[in-house]
Structures are given as structure tokens and as C-alpha cells.
Amino acid sequence: MNESDMTPLEADDLEPLEAHEELEELEELEPAEAEGTGAASGETESDPRRRSGQPAPGEKRELHPAQIHVRKAAMIVAAGSMLPWMTGQAEDLAMGPGFAAKALVLAAAWLHFEGAKARHDEPAMGFVKSLAGIHKLAVPVLAAVIALLGVLPLIDSEIGGAGPWAEKFGLVLAGFTMVHVYEYQFTGKFNPVFPLMFLGPAVGGLVAIIGTFSVNVLGGIGAVIVAAGGCMACYAMYEAMKEAKEEGERKKALAREARKVARASRKG
């Protein structure tokens, strides 16, 4: 039956019908893409539960530009947070006990990263590998305890205000973010909350630039570095959203093409 022979009711029902067909073809298309990806990556029947694009055991997933930028932003924020970008008014204390407390937090982040490497059978420090072999939570718990000792106002108790908390928060956020990006290569799971949390260092660094530079140059440099890293992470979040939108549009285009082919085959 030609479209010109349709009754008004049939013509009105055409658009919902096409939407329904598009949904069905999208569902059919995604498994087809998964099969193609699995074949390209060497997936066999012995591992049918592996998702499309998920690396085989021992292989790493390739990072997207957004995740690479998030990792770089974390490194920048960590470097800036080692400087007294919010405790410039107590520079002597901030670069003494304050620096020691931050070094402890940094050590905890390093231990957490080494533990992640050991969990995924990557080269790691010997004692960390041995500790990870005892229990999968042994290294993360020890890293959390060390980080807590650095974060709490114990070593740098003479520095008051919110400055020390903000600076050490930047180190904790940077460390956990780097571990999260690293583990994404094996798990395929990436939480957008991590780059979103860098909004704090971005805003805090921008606000602190003028006030800290007026007290000491070293703290002002730290504020600039932290603000730059935070802004980079926020831009990476924008990149990730843009990539997701483009991927959605690509799937829609493929679905429309598949619908056209299906219609042509039915008419034939």
C-alpha cells in the first residue's frame, strides 16, 4: 500500500510506528556492534561475559582525551597543593609542619596507586604486592589510615583556618583521581564525579590568587597552579559530555540507516 492510499488515521500513526521501529533497531544494532568489537579484540566463546570494548585479561583499555586531561589536571593540582596557596599568611608553618602533613598525604596516595597496580597484576613495589596478597583491602585501608593522619590537624595543628583543609583536600582528590583513571584501563568504569569535584580547587584557586599574592609570591604561584589544574579538569568534563553526545548522534544515524535498509527490503 502506497503512502497516498493511507487514511488520515494511518498517516497520523506513521510517526509513532517509526519511533517504535527505531527503538527496536537500536536494540538490534547495539548487540551487532558488540559482536563486531569482540571479534576485533580477539574475544572467544570461552569468555562470553566480557562486554564490548572491554579488554582481555592482561590488556589495558585506551584512555580517551578527556580522561587523559583529568589525569594531567590531578597531577597539576597535586603539585600546586604542596605550596601554601591558602595558608600564605602562615608561610613558615605552612612550609614546615604543613609541608610534612602534605607529604604524608602524598605518601598515602602513592601507596594507594601502588596497591591498584598490584591488584591488576602490574609491576608494583615488593612490600605492597605482599600486602595486597594478604587481602584486597589491606593496601587501601592502610593508605586511608596514613592519609587520615596527614589530613587531621595533628602535625600542622598550629596552622588555623580552612587553608590547610583545602590544600590537603586537593592532594587527596588528586591522588584518588589518578588511581581511578588508572583502574579505568582495566575495569572500564569512570565516575564523572571525580572531574566534577575539581570545581572546588578551580574556584578556590582563582579566589586565592589575589589575596595570596599580596602575602607571599610562593603561595600565589601555588594558587595559580591549583586554579589551572581545576579548570583543566572542568574542561575535561565538558569534553566527556561532548564525546557522549557525538556517540549518541552516531548511533542514531546508524539506526536511521538500518531502518531505511529494512524498509527497502520489505518493499522489495
VEXDREN-2710 file (C-alpha; in Angstrom, 1 decimal):
% VEXDREN-2710
k/r/px/py/pz
1/MET/0.0/0.0/0.0
2/ASN/1.4/3.4/-1.0
3/GLU/1.5/6.4/1.4
4/SER/-1.0/8.2/-0.8
5/ASP/-3.6/5.5/-0.1
6/MET/-3.4/5.9/3.7
7/THR/-6.3/7.2/5.6
8/PRO/-5.8/10.2/7.9
9/LEU/-5.7/7.9/10.9
10/GLU/-3.0/5.7/9.3
11/ALA/-0.9/8.7/8.4
12/ASP/-1.1/10.0/12.0
13/ASP/0.1/6.6/13.3
14/LEU/3.1/6.5/11.0
15/GLU/5.4/8.7/13.1
16/PRO/4.9/6.7/16.4
17/LEU/5.3/3.5/14.4
18/GLU/8.6/4.7/13.0
19/ALA/9.8/5.7/16.5
20/HIS/9.0/2.2/17.7
21/GLU/10.8/0.7/14.8
22/GLU/13.8/2.9/15.5
23/LEU/13.9/1.7/19.2
24/GLU/13.8/-1.9/18.1
25/GLU/16.5/-1.4/15.5
26/LEU/18.7/0.4/18.1
27/GLU/18.4/-2.6/20.4
28/GLU/19.3/-4.9/17.5
29/LEU/22.2/-2.7/16.4
30/GLU/24.0/-2.5/19.7
31/PRO/24.5/-6.3/20.1
32/ALA/25.7/-6.3/16.5
33/GLU/28.3/-3.7/17.3
34/ALA/29.3/-5.6/20.4
35/GLU/29.9/-8.7/18.4
36/GLY/32.0/-6.8/15.9
37/THR/34.1/-5.3/18.7
38/GLY/34.5/-8.6/20.4
39/ALA/35.7/-10.2/17.2
40/ALA/38.2/-7.4/16.6
41/SER/39.6/-7.7/20.1
42/GLY/40.0/-11.5/19.9
43/GLU/37.0/-12.4/22.1
44/THR/36.3/-16.1/22.1
45/GLU/33.4/-18.2/23.2
46/SER/35.4/-19.1/26.3
47/ASP/34.8/-15.5/27.6
48/PRO/31.2/-14.7/26.6
49/ARG/30.5/-12.4/29.6
50/ARG/33.1/-9.8/28.5
51/ARG/31.4/-6.5/27.5
52/SER/32.0/-4.9/24.1
53/GLY/35.3/-2.9/24.2
54/GLN/36.3/-4.5/27.5
55/PRO/40.0/-5.5/27.3
56/ALA/41.0/-9.1/27.7
57/PRO/42.8/-10.2/30.9
58/GLY/46.3/-8.5/31.0
59/GLU/45.3/-5.8/28.4
60/LYS/44.7/-2.1/29.1
61/ARG/41.8/-0.1/27.8
62/GLU/42.9/3.0/25.8
63/LEU/42.2/6.3/27.6
64/HIS/40.1/9.0/25.9
65/PRO/41.4/12.6/25.7
66/ALA/39.0/13.7/28.5
67/GLN/40.4/11.1/30.9
68/ILE/44.0/12.0/29.9
69/HIS/43.2/15.6/30.7
70/VAL/41.7/14.7/34.0
71/ARG/44.8/12.8/34.9
72/LYS/47.0/15.7/34.0
73/ALA/44.8/18.1/35.9
74/ALA/45.1/15.8/39.0
75/MET/48.9/16.0/38.7
76/ILE/48.8/19.8/38.4
77/VAL/46.5/20.2/41.4
78/ALA/48.8/17.9/43.5
79/ALA/51.8/20.0/42.6
80/GLY/50.1/23.3/43.4
81/SER/48.6/21.9/46.7
82/MET/52.1/21.2/48.0
83/LEU/52.6/25.0/48.2
84/PRO/50.8/27.3/50.7
85/TRP/48.2/28.6/48.3
86/MET/45.7/29.2/51.1
87/THR/47.9/29.4/54.1
88/GLY/50.3/32.1/52.9
89/GLN/49.7/34.2/56.0
90/ALA/51.5/31.5/58.0
91/GLU/54.2/30.7/55.4
92/ASP/56.8/29.5/57.9
93/LEU/54.4/27.0/59.4
94/ALA/52.9/26.1/56.1
95/MET/56.3/25.2/54.6
96/GLY/57.3/23.4/57.8
97/PRO/54.8/21.2/59.7
98/GLY/52.2/21.9/56.9
99/PHE/54.5/20.6/54.2
100/ALA/55.2/17.5/56.4
101/ALA/51.5/16.8/56.7
102/LYS/51.0/17.1/53.0
103/ALA/54.0/14.8/52.4
104/LEU/52.2/12.2/54.5
105/VAL/49.0/12.5/52.4
106/LEU/51.1/12.3/49.2
107/ALA/52.7/9.1/50.6
108/ALA/49.2/7.6/51.2
109/ALA/48.2/8.5/47.6
110/TRP/51.4/6.8/46.3
111/LEU/50.6/3.7/48.4
112/HIS/47.1/3.6/47.1
113/PHE/48.3/3.8/43.5
114/GLU/50.9/1.0/44.0
115/GLY/48.1/-1.1/45.6
116/ALA/46.0/-0.6/42.5
117/LYS/48.9/-1.7/40.3
118/ALA/49.3/-4.8/42.4
119/ARG/45.5/-5.6/42.2
120/HIS/45.8/-5.6/38.4
121/ASP/49.0/-7.7/38.3
122/GLU/51.1/-4.7/37.2
123/PRO/54.7/-4.1/38.4
124/ALA/54.5/-2.7/42.0
125/MET/56.7/-2.3/45.0
126/GLY/57.5/-5.7/46.6
127/PHE/56.1/-5.0/50.1
128/VAL/52.9/-3.5/48.5
129/LYS/52.4/-6.7/46.4
130/SER/52.9/-8.9/49.5
131/LEU/50.4/-6.8/51.5
132/ALA/47.9/-6.9/48.6
133/GLY/48.3/-10.7/48.6
134/ILE/47.1/-10.9/52.2
135/HIS/43.7/-9.2/51.4
136/LYS/42.4/-7.0/48.6
137/LEU/41.5/-4.2/51.1
138/ALA/44.8/-4.3/53.0
139/VAL/46.6/-1.7/51.0
140/PRO/43.6/0.7/50.6
141/VAL/42.9/0.6/54.3
142/LEU/46.5/1.3/55.2
143/ALA/46.6/4.2/52.7
144/ALA/43.4/5.6/54.2
145/VAL/44.9/5.5/57.7
146/ILE/48.1/7.2/56.6
147/ALA/46.1/9.9/54.7
148/LEU/43.9/10.4/57.7
149/LEU/47.0/11.1/59.9
150/GLY/48.1/13.7/57.4
151/VAL/44.7/15.3/56.9
152/LEU/43.8/15.7/60.6
153/PRO/45.4/18.7/62.3
154/LEU/48.0/16.7/64.2
155/ILE/51.3/17.6/62.6
156/ASP/50.2/21.1/61.5
157/SER/48.0/21.8/64.4
158/GLU/49.3/25.4/64.8
159/ILE/48.0/26.5/61.4
160/GLY/44.4/27.6/61.9
161/GLY/41.6/28.3/59.5
162/ALA/40.3/26.4/56.5
163/GLY/43.5/26.8/54.5
164/PRO/45.2/23.5/55.5
165/TRP/42.0/21.6/54.9
166/ALA/41.6/23.0/51.4
167/GLU/45.2/22.3/50.4
168/LYS/45.2/18.7/51.7
169/PHE/41.8/18.1/50.1
170/GLY/43.4/19.0/46.8
171/LEU/46.1/16.3/47.4
172/VAL/43.5/13.6/48.4
173/LEU/41.3/14.4/45.4
174/ALA/44.3/14.4/43.0
175/GLY/45.6/11.0/44.4
176/PHE/42.2/9.2/44.2
177/THR/41.5/10.6/40.8
178/MET/44.8/9.3/39.4
179/VAL/44.1/5.9/40.8
180/HIS/40.6/6.0/39.4
181/VAL/41.8/6.9/35.9
182/TYR/44.4/4.1/36.1
183/GLU/41.9/1.5/37.1
184/TYR/39.5/2.6/34.3
185/GLN/42.0/1.0/31.9
186/PHE/41.2/-2.4/33.4
187/THR/37.6/-2.0/34.7
188/GLY/36.1/0.3/32.0
189/LYS/34.3/2.2/34.8
190/PHE/34.7/6.0/35.0
191/ASN/32.8/8.1/37.5
192/PRO/32.2/11.7/36.3
193/VAL/32.0/12.9/39.9
194/PHE/35.8/13.0/40.0
195/PRO/36.4/15.7/37.4
196/LEU/33.3/17.5/38.8
197/MET/34.9/17.8/42.2
198/PHE/37.8/19.7/40.7
199/LEU/35.4/22.6/40.5
200/GLY/36.4/23.3/44.2
201/PRO/40.1/23.8/43.5
202/ALA/39.3/25.8/40.4
203/VAL/37.1/28.3/42.2
204/GLY/39.2/28.3/45.3
205/GLY/42.5/28.8/43.4
206/LEU/41.0/31.7/41.4
207/VAL/39.7/33.4/44.5
208/ALA/43.0/32.9/46.4
209/ILE/45.3/34.2/43.7
210/ILE/44.9/37.9/44.5
211/GLY/44.8/37.5/48.3
212/THR/47.7/35.1/48.5
213/PHE/50.0/37.0/46.1
214/SER/49.6/40.0/48.4
215/VAL/51.1/38.0/51.2
216/ASN/53.8/35.9/49.5
217/VAL/54.7/35.0/46.0
218/LEU/55.2/31.3/46.6
219/GLY/51.6/30.9/47.8
220/GLY/50.4/33.0/44.8
221/ILE/52.2/30.6/42.4
222/GLY/50.5/27.7/44.1
223/ALA/47.1/29.3/43.8
224/VAL/47.7/29.8/40.0
225/ILE/48.8/26.2/39.6
226/VAL/45.8/24.8/41.5
227/ALA/43.3/27.1/39.6
228/ALA/44.8/25.9/36.3
229/GLY/44.5/22.3/37.2
230/GLY/41.0/22.7/38.4
231/CYS/39.9/24.5/35.2
232/MET/41.6/21.8/33.1
233/ALA/39.5/19.1/34.9
234/CYS/36.3/21.1/34.4
235/TYR/37.2/21.4/30.7
236/ALA/37.8/17.6/30.5
237/MET/34.2/17.2/31.9
238/TYR/32.9/19.3/29.0
239/GLU/35.0/17.1/26.6
240/ALA/33.4/13.9/28.1
241/MET/29.9/15.3/27.7
242/LYS/30.7/16.3/24.1
243/GLU/32.0/12.8/23.3
244/ALA/28.9/11.2/24.8
245/LYS/26.7/13.5/22.7
246/GLU/28.6/12.7/19.5
247/GLU/28.4/9.0/20.2
248/GLY/24.7/9.2/20.7
249/GLU/24.2/11.0/17.4
250/ARG/26.4/8.4/15.7
251/LYS/24.2/5.6/17.0
252/LYS/21.0/7.5/15.9
253/ALA/22.5/7.9/12.4
254/LEU/23.3/4.2/12.2
255/ALA/19.8/3.3/13.4
256/ARG/18.2/5.6/10.8
257/GLU/20.3/3.9/8.1
258/ALA/19.3/0.5/9.3
259/ARG/15.7/1.5/9.3
260/LYS/15.9/2.6/5.6
261/VAL/17.5/-0.6/4.6
262/ALA/14.8/-2.6/6.5
263/ARG/12.1/-0.6/4.7
264/ALA/13.7/-1.1/1.3
265/SER/13.9/-4.9/1.9
266/ARG/10.3/-5.1/2.9
267/LYS/9.2/-3.2/-0.2
268/GLY/11.3/-5.4/-2.4
END
